[in-house]
Amino acid sequence: MSQVTQRPLHRIRSAPNLLTLARICLAPFLVAAILEGHYALSFVLFVAAGLTDALDGLLARWLKQHSVLGQYLDPVADKLLLSTLFLVLLYKGKIPVTVAVLVFGRDLGILLVAAILYAAVGRREFKPSVFGKGNTLAQIAAVAATLLHELTAAYWVSVFRTLALDATVALTVISGLHYAWIVSRRAGAPAGNGAASR
């Protein structure tokens, strides 16, 4: 096998990227568990997916296995998993329509803008903003709280779910507007070395 072929395969086989791919592979099983009403299993799978998300970043830093593939693959895996879960939970009537539409619309808009910029002027990269990171955390908390709410009627879970959904709505709007502002400012600038905005 040539060195040119081995290099991409080596990047894919790195521990952080394998964990990210594992998170992507968990998505259909998680969706199936929710659709079939197995909320205990879906909660466990979601926690497992969250652990892979935390570990891939830690391993990338610890093993010094940062790669451009990983910088793009990780946020794509997050968007794929979370956007899909919001749509599935909407279908099951577990979250408000407004929340699901905002989350899915924002992520779809970001992906479309990124694709248009890539096609028009080449690769565009943006470092994750504090609003983007906050939005991702709020979405994770909202999904976890919604799944947990199906397992227990504890008051604190209900309150946590409400707060997480409200935070998701607020940060989805704020991070979406911030992303649009970044794009408008950097549209004419040369591509940098940061990761795509989350």
N, C-alpha and C positions, 0 to 999 in steps of 0.2 A: 504494500500500500504506500502511495507517495506521501511525502511530508505535507503537501498541500491538503490532502484528504485527511491526514491524521490530526492536523491542527484544529479544524472545526469540531471533529469528534472529541478531541481532548477537552475543548471548552464545554461541550455538552455534558461530558462525563464528569466534570468537576462536581465536588460534593454540593456546593450551594445551588448549582443549576439542576442537579438531580432532585434536590428537595423541592425546588420550584416546580419542576415537572411532576413530582409526586402530588403537589397541591392541585395542579391542573387535573391530574388523573382522579383525584378524590371528588371533583365536582359532580360528575354524573351519578356517583353513588349517593352523595349528599342530596342531590335533587330527587333521586328516586325514593330515598328515605322520607323526605318531606311529603312528597306526593302520596305516598302510601300511609302517611300518618304516624310513622315511627319516629316520634320527636326525641325520645331518649337517644336512639341511635344517631339521629341527625345532629343532636347537640354534641355527642362524643366526636363525630366526624368533623364537625366544625371546629371544635377545640384542637383536634389533630391538625387540621389545615392551618389554624392559627399558629401552632407550634412550629410547623415547617416554615411559615412566613418569618417567624422570629429567628429561627435557627439558621436560615440561609444567609441572612445578613451577618450574623455573628461568625459563621464559618468563613464567609468571604473575607472578613477582616482578620480573623485568626490565622487562616491558611494563606492569606494574601492571594486569593483567587478571584480578584475582581476582573470582570470582563465586560465588554460592550454588550455581548449577548445577554449576560445576566442583568445589566442595567435596564434593558428593554423587556426581558422576559418576566422579571419580577412584577413590575407594575401591570403588565398585560395579564398575568395570572391573577393578580388582585382584582382587577376590573372584571375579568371573565367570571370569577367566582362570585364576587359580591353583587354585580349587576344581575347575574342569573338568579341568585338567591332572592333578591328583592322582587324579581318578576314572579318567581315561583310562590313566594309568600303572599304576593298580591293575588295570584290565582287562587290560593287557598283561603283568601279573605283574612289573613293574619296581620296585614299592615295597611295603612291608608293608601289610597290611589295617588294622592299628591306626593307622598314620599317616594314611592316606586318610580313615578314618572320623572321626578326631578333627578333622582340618582341615575336612572338609565339614560335620560336625555343628556345630562352633563357628560357622562362617560362616552356616550356615542358621539357627542359634539366634539370632545377632545380628540377622539380617535380620527374623526373625519378631518378636523383641522390639521392634525399631524400628518395625515396621508396627503392632503392637498399641498401642504408646505413641502413635504418630501418630493412630491412629483414636480412642483413648480421651481423650487430653488435648492433642492438637495436636502440632506439630513439636517433637521433642526433639533437641538437638544436643550432641555431646560432642567435646572436643578429643582428637586422637589421643594415646594414652598411650605411654610409652616401651616398655611391654610389647607393645602393638599394633604399633608400628613394628618392634620387634625380631622379632616373629613373622612379619611380612611379609617382612623380610629373610631370615629363616631359611627360609621357604617358597621364596623365589626361589632361594636357594643350593641347597636340596634338589632342586628341579626341574632347575636347571642342572647340578648334579653328577650326577644320575641320567641325564640325556641324554648328558653327556660320558662317563659310564661305559660307555655303549653304543658309544662311538667309540674308546676306548683302555682298555687294561688296566693303565695306570700305577698304581703302588701309592698315590701321593699322591691320585689321583682317588678310589680306593676309600675311603681314610681320610677324605677331605673329604666324600664322600657319606654315610658313616656318622655323622660329626659333625653334618652339616647335618640329617639326619633325626632324630637324637637331640635337637638343639636345637629342631627344629620341634615335636616331641612336647611337650617341656618348656614352651616358650613358648606353645603352643596352649592348654595347660591353664592356665598362669598368666594369660595375657591374657584367657582366657574368664572365669575367676574374678574378675579385676580389673574386667572390663566389667560383670559381674553386680553387683559391689559399687558401682560408679559409678551404675548404674541404680537400685539400692535407695536410695542417698543422694540422688539428684537427681530422683527420680520426682515429688516434690512441688514442685520448684523451677521458676521460669519459664525458658523456653527462652533459651539464650545465643546467642553469636555464633560459637561454635567449630564445627569440622567434625565430622561423624559419626565416632565412634570406629572405628579400623581394627583 
